Structure formats: structure tokens, C-alpha cells
Amino acid sequence: MGKTVICPGSFDPVTLGHLDIISRASKMFDHVIVAVLVNPAKEQSSFSIQERIELLVEATKGLDNIEIVSFQGLLAEYAKERNVTVIVKGLRAVSDFEYEFQMALTNKRINPELETIFLTTESKYMYLSSSIVKQIASLGGSIKGFVPDCVLDRIVERLSKKQLPENSED
Ligand code: ADP
């Protein structure tokens, strides 16, 4: 059996930064599980799990060794259940480092078999995140070039439906 890895994240929504990491992982490994974290504490999510999965499926249509799933609970446990020993993550600015380092060491402590591999972001995606995409869209800006073209309209439409409370200054 070939090497399977997990690319975990919130993907709320998928960006070109995510897709870059997923497609690079798909070239390096035989099978890539893109795992959308169901985080009950993260009430701030803009897209439902189902929507995030659908957008990821559409965005990765050209890649044939990708599986899109959602998972609940600890990533280290989920990896064990799936018999996966490698996690692939993207590393952006220095600000990502401290958190990712902590996560990688914690995951390894829970599941000592588990290794975390970091792929450095493409420089053009260095400051790209789902929250930036949402912020730009909510202010009426264009998110073309930030999210995959094939899901651009869907993301824009969905974000435009998100009403802010009246008189909200946030
Ligand atoms: P965010 O909500 O910050 O966009 P996620 O939790 O959805 O991030 O991220 C999932 C994975 O994708 C993480 O490994 C994260 O480091 C990586 N990632 C997110 N955006 C980028 C980017 N612009 N370049 C490289 N990796 C990225």
C-alpha cells in the first residue's frame, strides 16, 4: 500500500493557499486525505461543514488521489484510526510557527507514531488566509486570485448573504 497523508484544517472557505499545499502533497504522496475539522467551539464559522466539503471537492476535481472528509475530536486520534502517520501542513509567516510547533509536538505526544511535515507556502500566498478572504468579501472587495476560480462565484454569493447585525461597527 502507498503512503497516505492527512492535510487538516478549517477550510472556511478553501483558498488558493490551501489548494497549493494540497496539490503539492498530492504529487509527493500516493493518497491525500483532506480533513475538515469539525470544531464545536468554533461558532464563528461562515460555511457549514457540508459547504466546506463541497467547495473542496470542486476545487480539487483535477487531482485524482484526494479524499475529502470531516472529522471530530483529536487529529492525532483520527490519524490513528485511519492508520496514517504523516500530517502535511502549510507554513506561512513566522506568526504560524509557534502555534504549529506546539500542535505538532502535542500531536506527537498523543500519538508518538505521528510526524508533521511542513511545506513552505508559495510567497504569493504568504499572507492569504480564510479570514482575510472573508474580510475582503465582506467589505465588497474582489477575492479573485485568492480562492480557486471554480468556486469563486459560490463563495462570493454565500458571503454576500451573510448579514451583519444592524449598526454593527465591527
Ligand atoms: P486558515 O483558516 O488560517 O486559512 P486552516 O486551518 O484552514 O487555515 O489551514 C489548513 C492548512 O492550510 C494549515 O496547514 C495551514 O497552515 C495551511 N494554509 C492555510 N493558508 C495557507 C497559505 N496561504 N499558504 C500555505 N498554507 C496555508
Backbone and ligand atoms as CSV (ligand in chain L), in Angstrom:
chain,resi,resn,atom,element,x,y,z
A,1,MET,N,N,0.828,-1.201,0.000
A,1,MET,CA,C,0.000,0.000,0.000
A,1,MET,C,C,0.868,1.259,0.000
A,2,GLY,N,N,0.439,2.292,-0.732
A,2,GLY,CA,C,1.227,3.522,-0.835
A,2,GLY,C,C,1.114,4.391,0.397
A,3,LYS,N,N,1.802,5.510,0.348
A,3,LYS,CA,C,1.833,6.407,1.508
A,3,LYS,C,C,0.641,7.364,1.497
A,4,THR,N,N,-0.073,7.338,2.618
A,4,THR,CA,C,-1.224,8.231,2.779
A,4,THR,C,C,-0.891,9.309,3.811
A,5,VAL,N,N,-1.293,10.556,3.529
A,5,VAL,CA,C,-1.083,11.645,4.491
A,5,VAL,C,C,-2.398,12.384,4.727
A,6,ILE,N,N,-2.425,13.133,5.800
A,6,ILE,CA,C,-3.610,13.956,6.091
A,6,ILE,C,C,-3.234,15.436,6.015
A,7,CYS,N,N,-4.041,16.219,5.290
A,7,CYS,CA,C,-3.922,17.686,5.309
A,7,CYS,C,C,-5.125,18.212,6.093
A,8,PRO,N,N,-4.923,18.577,7.346
A,8,PRO,CA,C,-6.060,19.025,8.148
A,8,PRO,C,C,-6.256,20.541,8.099
A,9,GLY,N,N,-7.453,20.990,8.440
A,9,GLY,CA,C,-7.683,22.437,8.522
A,9,GLY,C,C,-9.150,22.765,8.686
A,10,SER,N,N,-9.423,24.066,8.777
A,10,SER,CA,C,-10.823,24.503,8.881
A,10,SER,C,C,-11.419,24.710,7.486
A,11,PHE,N,N,-10.612,25.204,6.558
A,11,PHE,CA,C,-11.044,25.409,5.166
A,11,PHE,C,C,-12.364,26.176,5.107
A,12,ASP,N,N,-12.387,27.320,5.763
A,12,ASP,CA,C,-13.651,28.065,5.938
A,12,ASP,C,C,-13.594,29.444,5.289
A,13,PRO,N,N,-13.535,29.558,3.973
A,13,PRO,CA,C,-13.568,28.534,2.930
A,13,PRO,C,C,-12.159,28.231,2.399
A,14,VAL,N,N,-12.100,27.266,1.460
A,14,VAL,CA,C,-10.842,26.900,0.807
A,14,VAL,C,C,-10.258,28.118,0.073
A,15,THR,N,N,-8.932,28.270,0.164
A,15,THR,CA,C,-8.256,29.370,-0.548
A,15,THR,C,C,-7.215,28.755,-1.511
A,16,LEU,N,N,-6.602,29.612,-2.308
A,16,LEU,CA,C,-5.555,29.111,-3.204
A,16,LEU,C,C,-4.326,28.666,-2.405
A,17,GLY,N,N,-4.160,29.226,-1.214
A,17,GLY,CA,C,-3.068,28.796,-0.324
A,17,GLY,C,C,-3.265,27.350,0.093
A,18,HIS,N,N,-4.502,27.007,0.482
A,18,HIS,CA,C,-4.822,25.613,0.828
A,18,HIS,C,C,-4.589,24.698,-0.375
A,19,LEU,N,N,-5.139,25.134,-1.528
A,19,LEU,CA,C,-5.077,24.287,-2.721
A,19,LEU,C,C,-3.628,24.032,-3.145
A,20,ASP,N,N,-2.777,25.029,-2.943
A,20,ASP,CA,C,-1.355,24.882,-3.266
A,20,ASP,C,C,-0.730,23.757,-2.416
A,21,ILE,N,N,-1.029,23.770,-1.115
A,21,ILE,CA,C,-0.467,22.747,-0.229
A,21,ILE,C,C,-1.039,21.366,-0.591
A,22,ILE,N,N,-2.348,21.315,-0.819
A,22,ILE,CA,C,-2.997,20.032,-1.149
A,22,ILE,C,C,-2.424,19.465,-2.447
A,23,SER,N,N,-2.262,20.320,-3.467
A,23,SER,CA,C,-1.799,19.765,-4.743
A,23,SER,C,C,-0.317,19.381,-4.679
A,24,ARG,N,N,0.459,20.111,-3.898
A,24,ARG,CA,C,1.864,19.701,-3.752
A,24,ARG,C,C,1.948,18.378,-2.993
A,25,ALA,N,N,1.107,18.224,-1.951
A,25,ALA,CA,C,1.091,16.956,-1.196
A,25,ALA,C,C,0.641,15.816,-2.112
A,26,SER,N,N,-0.295,16.110,-3.008
A,26,SER,CA,C,-0.809,15.044,-3.887
A,26,SER,C,C,0.248,14.549,-4.867
A,27,LYS,N,N,1.254,15.406,-5.145
A,27,LYS,CA,C,2.357,14.974,-6.029
A,27,LYS,C,C,3.391,14.165,-5.248
A,28,MET,N,N,3.496,14.466,-3.954
A,28,MET,CA,C,4.538,13.823,-3.141
A,28,MET,C,C,4.102,12.477,-2.569
A,29,PHE,N,N,2.780,12.307,-2.384
A,29,PHE,CA,C,2.285,11.102,-1.721
A,29,PHE,C,C,1.234,10.397,-2.581
A,30,ASP,N,N,0.932,9.140,-2.218
A,30,ASP,CA,C,0.003,8.362,-3.037
A,30,ASP,C,C,-1.456,8.742,-2.809
A,31,HIS,N,N,-1.755,9.078,-1.551
A,31,HIS,CA,C,-3.146,9.377,-1.238
A,31,HIS,C,C,-3.181,10.509,-0.215
A,32,VAL,N,N,-4.024,11.512,-0.448
A,32,VAL,CA,C,-4.098,12.653,0.473
A,32,VAL,C,C,-5.520,12.766,1.025
A,33,ILE,N,N,-5.612,12.685,2.344
A,33,ILE,CA,C,-6.908,12.874,3.000
A,33,ILE,C,C,-6.977,14.330,3.447
A,34,VAL,N,N,-7.875,15.085,2.837
A,34,VAL,CA,C,-8.074,16.471,3.268
A,34,VAL,C,C,-9.168,16.426,4.328
A,35,ALA,N,N,-8.784,16.731,5.572
A,35,ALA,CA,C,-9.699,16.525,6.690
A,35,ALA,C,C,-10.180,17.857,7.259
A,36,VAL,N,N,-11.483,18.080,7.135
A,36,VAL,CA,C,-12.080,19.321,7.630
A,36,VAL,C,C,-12.448,19.132,9.093
A,37,LEU,N,N,-11.849,19.960,9.911
A,37,LEU,CA,C,-12.062,19.834,11.355
A,37,LEU,C,C,-13.436,20.371,11.765
A,38,VAL,N,N,-14.209,19.518,12.406
A,38,VAL,CA,C,-15.494,19.946,12.964
A,38,VAL,C,C,-15.198,20.407,14.376
A,39,ASN,N,N,-15.197,21.713,14.549
A,39,ASN,CA,C,-14.851,22.266,15.857
A,39,ASN,C,C,-16.088,22.896,16.495
A,40,PRO,N,N,-16.675,22.200,17.462
A,40,PRO,CA,C,-17.925,22.702,18.033
A,40,PRO,C,C,-17.745,24.070,18.696
A,41,ALA,N,N,-16.523,24.360,19.153
A,41,ALA,CA,C,-16.301,25.644,19.834
A,41,ALA,C,C,-16.204,26.788,18.829
A,42,LYS,N,N,-15.954,26.437,17.558
A,42,LYS,CA,C,-15.732,27.491,16.561
A,42,LYS,C,C,-17.060,27.921,15.955
A,43,GLU,N,N,-17.820,28.681,16.738
A,43,GLU,CA,C,-19.140,29.096,16.259
A,43,GLU,C,C,-19.043,30.176,15.197
A,44,GLN,N,N,-17.836,30.695,15.038
A,44,GLN,CA,C,-17.638,31.787,14.092
A,44,GLN,C,C,-17.622,31.308,12.636
A,45,SER,N,N,-17.664,29.999,12.410
A,45,SER,CA,C,-17.546,29.502,11.041
A,45,SER,C,C,-18.590,30.148,10.138
A,46,SER,N,N,-18.152,30.488,8.920
A,46,SER,CA,C,-19.079,31.108,7.975
A,46,SER,C,C,-19.736,30.064,7.094
A,47,PHE,N,N,-19.018,28.978,6.829
A,47,PHE,CA,C,-19.529,27.938,5.933
A,47,PHE,C,C,-19.786,26.683,6.759
A,48,SER,N,N,-20.881,25.985,6.428
A,48,SER,CA,C,-21.161,24.735,7.140
A,48,SER,C,C,-20.129,23.691,6.699
A,49,ILE,N,N,-20.033,22.625,7.468
A,49,ILE,CA,C,-19.089,21.556,7.118
A,49,ILE,C,C,-19.405,21.039,5.717
A,50,GLN,N,N,-20.712,20.826,5.450
A,50,GLN,CA,C,-21.133,20.326,4.144
A,50,GLN,C,C,-20.668,21.257,3.016
A,51,GLU,N,N,-20.860,22.559,3.215
A,51,GLU,CA,C,-20.440,23.528,2.189
A,51,GLU,C,C,-18.925,23.504,1.997
A,52,ARG,N,N,-18.189,23.434,3.107
A,52,ARG,CA,C,-16.725,23.426,3.007
A,52,ARG,C,C,-16.248,22.201,2.241
A,53,ILE,N,N,-16.919,21.066,2.512
A,53,ILE,CA,C,-16.552,19.835,1.803
A,53,ILE,C,C,-16.859,19.980,0.311
A,54,GLU,N,N,-18.048,20.503,0.001
A,54,GLU,CA,C,-18.428,20.650,-1.415
A,54,GLU,C,C,-17.453,21.562,-2.157
A,55,LEU,N,N,-17.044,22.649,-1.508
A,55,LEU,CA,C,-16.100,23.575,-2.155
A,55,LEU,C,C,-14.746,22.898,-2.380
A,56,LEU,N,N,-14.319,22.108,-1.402
A,56,LEU,CA,C,-13.039,21.396,-1.540
A,56,LEU,C,C,-13.113,20.349,-2.649
A,57,VAL,N,N,-14.252,19.647,-2.722
A,57,VAL,CA,C,-14.419,18.620,-3.768
A,57,VAL,C,C,-14.303,19.285,-5.136
A,58,GLU,N,N,-14.994,20.405,-5.300
A,58,GLU,CA,C,-14.973,21.131,-6.575
A,58,GLU,C,C,-13.547,21.642,-6.885
A,59,ALA,N,N,-12.908,22.213,-5.870
A,59,ALA,CA,C,-11.582,22.815,-6.077
A,59,ALA,C,C,-10.507,21.777,-6.402
A,60,THR,N,N,-10.696,20.528,-5.948
A,60,THR,CA,C,-9.654,19.508,-6.156
A,60,THR,C,C,-10.042,18.514,-7.255
A,61,LYS,N,N,-11.043,18.890,-8.074
A,61,LYS,CA,C,-11.552,17.980,-9.103
A,61,LYS,C,C,-10.469,17.420,-10.026
A,62,GLY,N,N,-9.452,18.238,-10.300
A,62,GLY,CA,C,-8.393,17.808,-11.220
A,62,GLY,C,C,-7.392,16.834,-10.607
A,63,LEU,N,N,-7.473,16.600,-9.314
A,63,LEU,CA,C,-6.489,15.729,-8.649
A,63,LEU,C,C,-7.168,14.402,-8.317
A,64,ASP,N,N,-6.496,13.291,-8.688
A,64,ASP,CA,C,-7.237,12.035,-8.544
A,64,ASP,C,C,-6.905,11.214,-7.292
A,65,ASN,N,N,-5.980,11.714,-6.460
A,65,ASN,CA,C,-5.647,10.918,-5.269
A,65,ASN,C,C,-6.043,11.629,-3.976
A,66,ILE,N,N,-7.152,12.379,-4.067
A,66,ILE,CA,C,-7.596,13.177,-2.920
A,66,ILE,C,C,-8.904,12.629,-2.378
A,67,GLU,N,N,-8.990,12.606,-1.056
A,67,GLU,CA,C,-10.243,12.209,-0.408
A,67,GLU,C,C,-10.604,13.350,0.548
A,68,ILE,N,N,-11.837,13.819,0.482
A,68,ILE,CA,C,-12.245,14.918,1.370
A,68,ILE,C,C,-13.156,14.342,2.454
A,69,VAL,N,N,-12.792,14.587,3.707
A,69,VAL,CA,C,-13.600,14.060,4.814
A,69,VAL,C,C,-13.731,15.145,5.884
A,70,SER,N,N,-14.627,14.902,6.837
A,70,SER,CA,C,-14.623,15.765,8.023
A,70,SER,C,C,-14.320,14.869,9.206
A,71,PHE,N,N,-13.787,15.465,10.261
A,71,PHE,CA,C,-13.520,14.665,11.449
A,71,PHE,C,C,-13.748,15.505,12.698
A,72,GLN,N,N,-14.071,14.792,13.764
A,72,GLN,CA,C,-14.343,15.447,15.030
A,72,GLN,C,C,-13.316,14.994,16.047
A,73,GLY,N,N,-13.006,15.812,16.992
A,73,GLY,CA,C,-12.109,15.379,18.065
A,73,GLY,C,C,-10.651,15.597,17.724
A,74,LEU,N,N,-9.795,14.763,18.290
A,74,LEU,CA,C,-8.353,14.958,18.149
A,74,LEU,C,C,-7.834,14.433,16.814
A,75,LEU,N,N,-7.035,15.266,16.156
A,75,LEU,CA,C,-6.436,14.857,14.886
A,75,LEU,C,C,-5.541,13.630,15.089
A,76,ALA,N,N,-4.800,13.617,16.200
A,76,ALA,CA,C,-3.878,12.501,16.466
A,76,ALA,C,C,-4.645,11.175,16.566
A,77,GLU,N,N,-5.846,11.225,17.107
A,77,GLU,CA,C,-6.671,10.009,17.225
A,77,GLU,C,C,-7.236,9.619,15.865
A,78,TYR,N,N,-7.677,10.653,15.136
A,78,TYR,CA,C,-8.235,10.374,13.805
A,78,TYR,C,C,-7.175,9.723,12.910
A,79,ALA,N,N,-5.942,10.232,13.000
A,79,ALA,CA,C,-4.843,9.682,12.195
A,79,ALA,C,C,-4.631,8.210,12.546
A,80,LYS,N,N,-4.687,7.909,13.828
A,80,LYS,CA,C,-4.505,6.528,14.285
A,80,LYS,C,C,-5.593,5.625,13.701
A,81,GLU,N,N,-6.848,6.114,13.781
A,81,GLU,CA,C,-7.988,5.355,13.239
A,81,GLU,C,C,-7.803,5.034,11.765
A,82,ARG,N,N,-7.210,6.018,11.035
A,82,ARG,CA,C,-7.043,5.841,9.592
A,82,ARG,C,C,-5.710,5.198,9.231
A,83,ASN,N,N,-4.922,4.827,10.244
A,83,ASN,CA,C,-3.592,4.259,10.011
A,83,ASN,C,C,-2.663,5.187,9.249
A,84,VAL,N,N,-2.769,6.470,9.534
A,84,VAL,CA,C,-1.932,7.463,8.871
A,84,VAL,C,C,-0.883,7.954,9.867
A,85,THR,N,N,0.372,8.071,9.399
A,85,THR,CA,C,1.431,8.504,10.321
A,85,THR,C,C,2.064,9.833,9.907
A,86,VAL,N,N,1.548,10.450,8.848
A,86,VAL,CA,C,2.116,11.727,8.420
A,86,VAL,C,C,1.026,12.782,8.201
A,87,ILE,N,N,1.257,13.945,8.820
A,87,ILE,CA,C,0.372,15.089,8.625
A,87,ILE,C,C,1.138,16.114,7.803
A,88,VAL,N,N,0.478,16.680,6.802
A,88,VAL,CA,C,1.129,17.713,5.997
A,88,VAL,C,C,0.425,19.041,6.249
A,89,LYS,N,N,1.214,20.045,6.616
A,89,LYS,CA,C,0.644,21.366,6.881
A,89,LYS,C,C,1.410,22.417,6.099
A,90,GLY,N,N,0.752,23.549,5.879
A,90,GLY,CA,C,1.434,24.658,5.215
A,90,GLY,C,C,1.954,25.607,6.265
A,91,LEU,N,N,3.086,26.211,5.994
A,91,LEU,CA,C,3.637,27.183,6.937
A,91,LEU,C,C,3.754,28.533,6.237
A,92,ARG,N,N,3.070,29.510,6.808
A,92,ARG,CA,C,3.092,30.853,6.215
A,92,ARG,C,C,4.117,31.728,6.925
A,93,ALA,N,N,3.690,32.874,7.379
A,93,ALA,CA,C,4.605,33.812,8.044
A,93,ALA,C,C,5.085,33.231,9.371
A,94,VAL,N,N,6.042,33.895,9.971
A,94,VAL,CA,C,6.612,33.465,11.253
A,94,VAL,C,C,5.504,33.281,12.295
A,95,SER,N,N,4.463,34.078,12.165
A,95,SER,CA,C,3.353,34.028,13.127
A,95,SER,C,C,2.708,32.646,13.218
A,96,ASP,N,N,2.790,31.838,12.166
A,96,ASP,CA,C,2.237,30.471,12.193
A,96,ASP,C,C,3.096,29.537,13.041
A,97,PHE,N,N,4.375,29.886,13.140
A,97,PHE,CA,C,5.348,28.923,13.623
A,97,PHE,C,C,5.097,28.412,15.041
A,98,GLU,N,N,4.941,29.331,15.971
A,98,GLU,CA,C,4.795,28.977,17.388
A,98,GLU,C,C,3.616,28.004,17.590
A,99,TYR,N,N,2.483,28.356,16.993
A,99,TYR,CA,C,1.281,27.543,17.138
A,99,TYR,C,C,1.467,26.164,16.497
A,100,GLU,N,N,2.012,26.161,15.292
A,100,GLU,CA,C,2.180,24.891,14.574
A,100,GLU,C,C,3.173,23.969,15.285
A,101,PHE,N,N,4.213,24.574,15.850
A,101,PHE,CA,C,5.225,23.824,16.579
A,101,PHE,C,C,4.582,23.146,17.793
A,102,GLN,N,N,3.760,23.918,18.486
A,102,GLN,CA,C,3.048,23.415,19.669
A,102,GLN,C,C,2.102,22.266,19.288
A,103,MET,N,N,1.363,22.471,18.181
A,103,MET,CA,C,0.421,21.441,17.717
A,103,MET,C,C,1.149,20.158,17.337
A,104,ALA,N,N,2.252,20.315,16.602
A,104,ALA,CA,C,2.996,19.144,16.120
A,104,ALA,C,C,3.525,18.339,17.302
A,105,LEU,N,N,4.068,19.043,18.310
A,105,LEU,CA,C,4.627,18.340,19.466
A,105,LEU,C,C,3.522,17.688,20.298
A,106,THR,N,N,2.390,18.373,20.411
A,106,THR,CA,C,1.265,17.816,21.174
A,106,THR,C,C,0.724,16.569,20.474
A,107,ASN,N,N,0.561,16.664,19.160
A,107,ASN,CA,C,0.067,15.505,18.406
A,107,ASN,C,C,1.003,14.309,18.555
A,108,LYS,N,N,2.290,14.600,18.557
A,108,LYS,CA,C,3.269,13.522,18.669
A,108,LYS,C,C,3.224,12.889,20.060
A,109,ARG,N,N,2.920,13.719,21.030
A,109,ARG,CA,C,2.827,13.208,22.394
A,109,ARG,C,C,1.617,12.273,22.532
A,110,ILE,N,N,0.518,12.654,21.897
A,110,ILE,CA,C,-0.690,11.830,21.964
A,110,ILE,C,C,-0.514,10.552,21.142
A,111,ASN,N,N,0.136,10.725,20.000
A,111,ASN,CA,C,0.332,9.606,19.087
A,111,ASN,C,C,1.793,9.624,18.598
A,112,PRO,N,N,2.682,8.925,19.303
A,112,PRO,CA,C,4.127,9.021,19.027
A,112,PRO,C,C,4.533,8.611,17.612
A,113,GLU,N,N,3.654,7.872,16.926
A,113,GLU,CA,C,3.964,7.465,15.546
A,113,GLU,C,C,3.829,8.614,14.553
A,114,LEU,N,N,3.148,9.652,14.990
A,114,LEU,CA,C,2.723,10.701,14.063
A,114,LEU,C,C,3.800,11.755,13.804
A,115,GLU,N,N,4.114,11.968,12.522
A,115,GLU,CA,C,5.066,13.020,12.140
A,115,GLU,C,C,4.299,14.145,11.456
A,116,THR,N,N,4.760,15.379,11.658
A,116,THR,CA,C,4.153,16.510,10.946
A,116,THR,C,C,5.191,17.092,10.001
A,117,ILE,N,N,4.800,17.219,8.732
A,117,ILE,CA,C,5.693,17.788,7.721
A,117,ILE,C,C,5.149,19.156,7.325
A,118,PHE,N,N,6.029,20.147,7.227
A,118,PHE,CA,C,5.585,21.478,6.833
A,118,PHE,C,C,6.094,21.821,5.438
A,119,LEU,N,N,5.177,22.277,4.600
A,119,LEU,CA,C,5.582,22.779,3.283
A,119,LEU,C,C,5.530,24.293,3.363
A,120,THR,N,N,6.605,24.945,2.935
A,120,THR,CA,C,6.575,26.415,2.986
A,120,THR,C,C,5.611,26.920,1.926
A,121,THR,N,N,4.864,27.928,2.309
A,121,THR,CA,C,3.886,28.495,1.390
A,121,THR,C,C,4.584,29.090,0.167
A,122,GLU,N,N,3.847,29.195,-0.907
A,122,GLU,CA,C,4.308,29.954,-2.078
A,122,GLU,C,C,4.326,31.404,-1.619
A,123,SER,N,N,5.350,32.161,-1.995
A,123,SER,CA,C,5.444,33.521,-1.442
A,123,SER,C,C,4.196,34.358,-1.737
A,124,LYS,N,N,3.543,34.099,-2.883
A,124,LYS,CA,C,2.364,34.927,-3.191
A,124,LYS,C,C,1.181,34.625,-2.270
A,125,TYR,N,N,1.247,33.498,-1.550
A,125,TYR,CA,C,0.146,33.149,-0.642
A,125,TYR,C,C,0.521,33.359,0.819
A,126,MET,N,N,1.661,33.994,1.015
A,126,MET,CA,C,2.222,34.175,2.362
A,126,MET,C,C,1.228,34.735,3.370
A,127,TYR,N,N,0.438,35.709,2.941
A,127,TYR,CA,C,-0.485,36.355,3.888
A,127,TYR,C,C,-1.938,36.016,3.579
A,128,LEU,N,N,-2.143,34.939,2.838
A,128,LEU,CA,C,-3.516,34.575,2.475
A,128,LEU,C,C,-4.111,33.609,3.500
A,129,SER,N,N,-5.298,33.944,3.971
A,129,SER,CA,C,-5.993,33.051,4.904
A,129,SER,C,C,-7.486,33.145,4.637
A,130,SER,N,N,-8.239,32.181,5.172
A,130,SER,CA,C,-9.690,32.208,5.004
A,130,SER,C,C,-10.265,33.488,5.613
A,131,SER,N,N,-9.722,33.901,6.743
A,131,SER,CA,C,-10.296,35.107,7.372
A,131,SER,C,C,-10.049,36.362,6.545
A,132,ILE,N,N,-8.895,36.445,5.890
A,132,ILE,CA,C,-8.640,37.601,5.014
A,132,ILE,C,C,-9.642,37.610,3.864
A,133,VAL,N,N,-9.881,36.415,3.303
A,133,VAL,CA,C,-10.835,36.294,2.196
A,133,VAL,C,C,-12.211,36.794,2.641
A,134,LYS,N,N,-12.616,36.376,3.837
A,134,LYS,CA,C,-13.942,36.771,4.335
A,134,LYS,C,C,-14.006,38.273,4.605
A,135,GLN,N,N,-12.903,38.793,5.114
A,135,GLN,CA,C,-12.860,40.229,5.406
A,135,GLN,C,C,-12.975,41.059,4.123
A,136,ILE,N,N,-12.209,40.668,3.106
A,136,ILE,CA,C,-12.241,41.408,1.839
A,136,ILE,C,C,-13.637,41.340,1.226
A,137,ALA,N,N,-14.203,40.118,1.201
A,137,ALA,CA,C,-15.519,39.944,0.591
A,137,ALA,C,C,-16.579,40.739,1.350
A,138,SER,N,N,-16.476,40.762,2.663
A,138,SER,CA,C,-17.497,41.460,3.446
A,138,SER,C,C,-17.424,42.974,3.244
A,139,LEU,N,N,-16.257,43.446,2.786
A,139,LEU,CA,C,-16.125,44.885,2.526
A,139,LEU,C,C,-16.348,45.192,1.046
A,140,GLY,N,N,-16.818,44.195,0.316
A,140,GLY,CA,C,-17.179,44.407,-1.085
A,140,GLY,C,C,-16.012,44.304,-2.048
A,141,GLY,N,N,-14.849,43.846,-1.577
A,141,GLY,CA,C,-13.686,43.727,-2.460
A,141,GLY,C,C,-13.706,42.434,-3.265
A,142,SER,N,N,-12.840,42.378,-4.279
A,142,SER,CA,C,-12.773,41.177,-5.109
A,142,SER,C,C,-11.836,40.143,-4.486
A,143,ILE,N,N,-12.291,38.900,-4.457
A,143,ILE,CA,C,-11.434,37.831,-3.917
A,143,ILE,C,C,-10.889,36.946,-5.037
A,144,LYS,N,N,-10.984,37.465,-6.264
A,144,LYS,CA,C,-10.396,36.730,-7.393
A,144,LYS,C,C,-8.878,36.668,-7.189
A,145,GLY,N,N,-8.321,35.488,-7.396
A,145,GLY,CA,C,-6.885,35.335,-7.164
A,145,GLY,C,C,-6.571,34.890,-5.738
A,146,PHE,N,N,-7.592,34.842,-4.910
A,146,PHE,CA,C,-7.412,34.386,-3.533
A,146,PHE,C,C,-8.033,33.010,-3.309
A,147,VAL,N,N,-9.091,32.729,-4.070
A,147,VAL,CA,C,-9.763,31.420,-3.958
A,147,VAL,C,C,-9.797,30.788,-5.345
A,148,PRO,N,N,-9.940,29.458,-5.435
A,148,PRO,CA,C,-9.960,28.830,-6.766
A,148,PRO,C,C,-11.092,29.411,-7.627
A,149,ASP,N,N,-10.807,29.675,-8.899
A,149,ASP,CA,C,-11.787,30.280,-9.805
A,149,ASP,C,C,-13.098,29.503,-9.858
A,150,CYS,N,N,-12.985,28.154,-9.824
A,150,CYS,CA,C,-14.189,27.334,-9.993
A,150,CYS,C,C,-15.175,27.460,-8.827
A,151,VAL,N,N,-14.728,27.992,-7.703
A,151,VAL,CA,C,-15.655,28.152,-6.572
A,151,VAL,C,C,-15.827,29.625,-6.184
A,152,LEU,N,N,-15.214,30.499,-6.986
A,152,LEU,CA,C,-15.251,31.941,-6.661
A,152,LEU,C,C,-16.683,32.460,-6.510
A,153,ASP,N,N,-17.529,32.209,-7.528
A,153,ASP,CA,C,-18.887,32.760,-7.501
A,153,ASP,C,C,-19.668,32.244,-6.306
A,154,ARG,N,N,-19.490,30.962,-6.045
A,154,ARG,CA,C,-20.226,30.361,-4.939
A,154,ARG,C,C,-19.827,30.973,-3.593
A,155,ILE,N,N,-18.545,31.200,-3.434
A,155,ILE,CA,C,-18.062,31.785,-2.174
A,155,ILE,C,C,-18.556,33.233,-2.044
A,156,VAL,N,N,-18.455,33.987,-3.141
A,156,VAL,CA,C,-18.897,35.392,-3.104
A,156,VAL,C,C,-20.380,35.462,-2.777
A,157,GLU,N,N,-21.161,34.617,-3.451
A,157,GLU,CA,C,-22.611,34.638,-3.245
A,157,GLU,C,C,-22.955,34.301,-1.794
A,158,ARG,N,N,-22.288,33.292,-1.314
A,158,ARG,CA,C,-22.558,32.835,0.047
A,158,ARG,C,C,-22.170,33.898,1.079
A,159,LEU,N,N,-21.034,34.554,0.865
A,159,LEU,CA,C,-20.586,35.563,1.834
A,159,LEU,C,C,-21.446,36.821,1.770
A,160,SER,N,N,-22.001,37.096,0.587
A,160,SER,CA,C,-22.830,38.299,0.471
A,160,SER,C,C,-24.165,38.116,1.187
A,161,LYS,N,N,-24.540,36.858,1.405
A,161,LYS,CA,C,-25.809,36.591,2.090
A,161,LYS,C,C,-25.664,36.717,3.589
A,162,LYS,N,N,-24.427,36.738,4.019
A,162,LYS,CA,C,-24.201,36.804,5.463
A,162,LYS,C,C,-24.449,38.237,5.928
A,163,GLN,N,N,-25.572,38.434,6.621
A,163,GLN,CA,C,-25.949,39.777,7.052
A,163,GLN,C,C,-25.223,40.152,8.337
A,164,LEU,N,N,-24.733,41.368,8.372
A,164,LEU,CA,C,-24.161,41.860,9.629
A,164,LEU,C,C,-25.298,42.457,10.454
A,165,PRO,N,N,-25.208,42.363,11.770
A,165,PRO,CA,C,-26.251,42.985,12.574
A,165,PRO,C,C,-26.310,44.480,12.282
A,166,GLU,N,N,-27.497,45.051,12.348
A,166,GLU,CA,C,-27.628,46.482,12.071
A,166,GLU,C,C,-26.800,47.297,13.054
A,167,ASN,N,N,-26.251,48.397,12.557
A,167,ASN,CA,C,-25.415,49.303,13.370
A,167,ASN,C,C,-24.134,48.646,13.877
A,168,SER,N,N,-23.838,47.446,13.340
A,168,SER,CA,C,-22.605,46.810,13.798
A,168,SER,C,C,-21.410,47.592,13.270
A,169,GLU,N,N,-20.489,47.886,14.114
A,169,GLU,CA,C,-19.306,48.639,13.676
A,169,GLU,C,C,-18.103,47.727,13.563
A,170,ASP,N,N,-18.280,46.446,13.828
A,170,ASP,CA,C,-17.147,45.528,13.802
A,170,ASP,C,C,-16.675,45.281,12.387
L,1,ADP,P1,P,-6.784,29.332,7.751
L,1,ADP,O1,O,-8.147,29.301,8.382
L,1,ADP,O2,O,-5.774,30.112,8.549
L,1,ADP,O3,O,-6.759,29.684,6.314
L,1,ADP,P2,P,-6.769,26.421,8.029
L,1,ADP,O4,O,-6.893,25.997,9.423
L,1,ADP,O5,O,-7.961,26.215,7.177
L,1,ADP,O6,O,-6.215,27.891,7.889
L,1,ADP,O7,O,-5.491,25.765,7.361
L,1,ADP,C1,C,-5.345,24.476,6.917
L,1,ADP,C2,C,-3.903,24.255,6.487
L,1,ADP,O8,O,-3.593,25.053,5.361
L,1,ADP,C3,C,-2.869,24.643,7.547
L,1,ADP,O9,O,-1.807,23.731,7.448
L,1,ADP,C4,C,-2.421,25.998,7.129
L,1,ADP,O10,O,-1.121,26.281,7.600
L,1,ADP,C5,C,-2.455,25.837,5.632
L,1,ADP,N1,N,-2.609,27.110,4.957
L,1,ADP,C6,C,-3.631,27.975,5.046
L,1,ADP,N2,N,-3.418,29.039,4.257
L,1,ADP,C7,C,-2.212,28.847,3.668
L,1,ADP,C8,C,-1.417,29.603,2.763
L,1,ADP,N3,N,-1.807,30.796,2.313
L,1,ADP,N4,N,-0.230,29.073,2.367
L,1,ADP,C9,C,0.168,27.883,2.851
L,1,ADP,N5,N,-0.518,27.131,3.710
L,1,ADP,C10,C,-1.696,27.608,4.112
